[in-house]
Amino acid sequence: MQQIKLKRALLPALGMGTWHMGDQPTKRTAEIQALHYGLDHGLTVIDTAEMYGNGRSESLVGAAIRPYQRQDLFVISKFLPQNATPQRMRQSLLASLKRLGTDYLDLYLLHWRGRVPLAATVAGLETLKREGKIHYWGVSNFDQVDLLELQQITGGQHLAANEDLYNLGARGVEFDVLPWQQKRALPLIAYSPIAQGDVRGNLTGNKVVQQIAAAHQLTAYQVLLAWTLRQPQVLAIPQTSNWQHMQANIAAADSTLTASELAALNQEFPAPTHKQPLEII
């Protein structure tokens, strides 16, 4: 499996997202089983957030990781923009740590920009890092203009990652955000890398996607994930509550699309040729 480098950490390019997990008690056993399958097969990165189920996702992750050695995991969580002041950020972090059953986060992200000045947010994050409560900090749903502004702030050079929407049907970040980050060896965490299951079938129903899937004996969803993972320094975090789907994700991460297949997909779903508004879901 391809790896990415996040500061001093070497991580698998495939992680596990947890949006919508922990919401339904009837799914709890299956969700923990899925996370355990991923952890047992090298997916050491888990991405969650205080927003997900108002903390229920973090609580589920906490239960799932309990049997494992904490130092072997890379746990990411996010705080809401209204909690981006140093004081409220600390309160959010302590609550997240309690739900997760750990005394530190590997990576702590501002979920999206709000009204709190970035300088105040960075100052708070730097303090938490010095105290050892977080190892690294980053942002989510940031466009290039936001990243450029962040770089001008004291401490902004310590940014460790940016998490944005990225999949075959949402390629806008390829025009500016992704090249900017790759030039600086700054990982892009790609959320919804298979377009949230492609509920309308715009991607999975495409003839070229289906042909490539058949050629590799993959599903269309696996082709979408393999496509996202083709990029260096991209960490994809698909969410699944099913261990068989987790198994399929891992198989996709070990699949390589040919140059001609990538060209065919590019023709069906062209790369951006101009700046596009940042897509957020």
Order of alpha helices (4+ residues) and beta strands (2+ residues): beta-beta-beta-alpha-beta-alpha-beta-alpha-beta-alpha-beta-alpha-beta-alpha-beta-alpha-alpha-beta-alpha-alpha
